Amino acid sequence: MTPDTGADGSVDGTERHGTEAALRALEQAGFPVRAFTDEQRAVFATLTPQELELILDLKARLDAVEPEVQAHTVVAGAALF
């Protein structure tokens, strides 16, 4: 038994809420959370607030340049990407 789990190993409400909040934030940012495997969901669910912020920032930055990257793919015939 850890501080976050009960005698039966169940996760307490605080940790479950944090897990759901992280996955919800990822989904709202456009990550295909429903398509994640259980293992992927477990990894993303344990992100620290700093890690979550970094991933969301990186995705936003990549999304911001996506049309430019797609245009390069069309022009270069996907030779560079």
Contact map, one row per residue, 1 for C-alpha under 8 A:
111111111000000000000000000000000000000000000000000000000000000000000000000000000
111111000000000000000000000000000000000000000000000000000000000000000000000000000
111111000000000000000000000000000000000000000000000000000000000000000000000000000
111111000011001000000000000000000000000000000000000000000000000000000000000000000
111111111111000000000000000000000000000000000000000000000000000000000000000000000
111111111111000000000000000000000000000000000000000000000000000000000000000000000
100011111100000000000000000000000000000000000000000000000000000000000000000000000
100011111100000000000000000000000000000000000000000000000000000000000000000000000
100011111110000000000000000000000000000000000000000000000000000000000000000000000
000011111111000000000000000000000000000000000000000000000000000000000000000000000
000111001111101100000000000000000000000000000000000000000000000000000000000000000
000111000111111100000000000000000000000000000000000000000000000000000000000000000
000000000011111110000000000000000000000000000000000000000000000000000000000000000
000000000001111111000000000000000000000000000000000000000000000000000000000000000
000100000011111111100000000000000000000000000000000000000000000000000000000000000
000000000011111111110000000000000000000000000000000000000000000000000000000000000
000000000000111111111000000000000000000000000000000000000000000000000000000000000
000000000000011111111100000000000000000000001000000000000000000000000000000000000
000000000000001111111110000000000000000000001100000000000000000000000000000000000
000000000000000111111111000000000000000000001000000000000000000000000000000000000
000000000000000011111111100000000000000000000000000000000000000000000000000000000
000000000000000001111111110000000000000000011010000100000000000000000000000000000
000000000000000000111111111000001000000010011000000000000000000000000000000000000
000000000000000000011111111100000000000000000000000000000000000000000000000000000
000000000000000000001111111110000000000000000000000000000000000000000000000000000
000000000000000000000111111111101000000000000000000000010000000000000000000000000
000000000000000000000011111111111000000000000000000000000000000000000000000000000
000000000000000000000001111111100000000000000000000000000000000000000000000000000
000000000000000000000000111111100000000000000000000000010011000000000000000000000
000000000000000000000000011111110000000000000000000000000000000000000000000000000
000000000000000000000000011111111000000000000000000000000000000000000000000000000
000000000000000000000000001001111111000000000000000000000000000000000000000000000
000000000000000000000010011000111111000010000000000000000000000000000000000000000
000000000000000000000000000000011111000000000000000000000000000000000000000000000
000000000000000000000000000000011111100000000000000000000000000000000000000000000
000000000000000000000000000000011111111110000000000000000000000000000000000000000
000000000000000000000000000000000011111110000000000000000000000000000000000000000
000000000000000000000000000000000001111111000000000000000000000000000000000000000
000000000000000000000000000000000001111111100000000000000000000000000000000000000
000000000000000000000000000000000001111111110000000000000000000000000000000000000
000000000000000000000010000000001001111111111000000000000000000000000000000000000
000000000000000000000000000000000000011111111100000000000000000000000000000000000
000000000000000000000000000000000000001111111110000000000000000000000000000000000
000000000000000000000110000000000000000111111110000000000000000000000000000000000
000000000000000001110110000000000000000011111110000000000000000000000000000000000
000000000000000000100000000000000000000001111111000000000000000000000000000000000
000000000000000000000100000000000000000000111111111100000000000000000000000000000
000000000000000000000000000000000000000000000111111100000000000000000000000000000
000000000000000000000000000000000000000000000011111110000000000000000000000000000
000000000000000000000000000000000000000000000011111111000000000000000000000000000
000000000000000000000000000000000000000000000011111111100000000000000000000000000
000000000000000000000100000000000000000000000011111111110000000000000000000000000
000000000000000000000000000000000000000000000000111111111000000000000000000000000
000000000000000000000000000000000000000000000000011111111100000000000000000000000
000000000000000000000000000000000000000000000000001111111110000000000000000000000
000000000000000000000000010010000000000000000000000111111111000000000000000000000
000000000000000000000000000000000000000000000000000011111111100000000000000000000
000000000000000000000000000000000000000000000000000001111111110000000000000000000
000000000000000000000000000010000000000000000000000000111111111000000000000000000
000000000000000000000000000010000000000000000000000000011111111100000000000000000
000000000000000000000000000000000000000000000000000000001111111110000000000000000
000000000000000000000000000000000000000000000000000000000111111111000000000000000
000000000000000000000000000000000000000000000000000000000011111111000000000000000
000000000000000000000000000000000000000000000000000000000001111111100000000000000
000000000000000000000000000000000000000000000000000000000000111111111000000000000
000000000000000000000000000000000000000000000000000000000000011111111100000000000
000000000000000000000000000000000000000000000000000000000000000111111110000000000
000000000000000000000000000000000000000000000000000000000000000011111111000000000
000000000000000000000000000000000000000000000000000000000000000011111111100000000
000000000000000000000000000000000000000000000000000000000000000001111111110000000
000000000000000000000000000000000000000000000000000000000000000000111111111000000
000000000000000000000000000000000000000000000000000000000000000000011111111111000
000000000000000000000000000000000000000000000000000000000000000000001111111111111
000000000000000000000000000000000000000000000000000000000000000000000111111111000
000000000000000000000000000000000000000000000000000000000000000000000011111111000
000000000000000000000000000000000000000000000000000000000000000000000001111111110
000000000000000000000000000000000000000000000000000000000000000000000001111111110
000000000000000000000000000000000000000000000000000000000000000000000001111111111
000000000000000000000000000000000000000000000000000000000000000000000000100111111
000000000000000000000000000000000000000000000000000000000000000000000000100111111
000000000000000000000000000000000000000000000000000000000000000000000000100001111
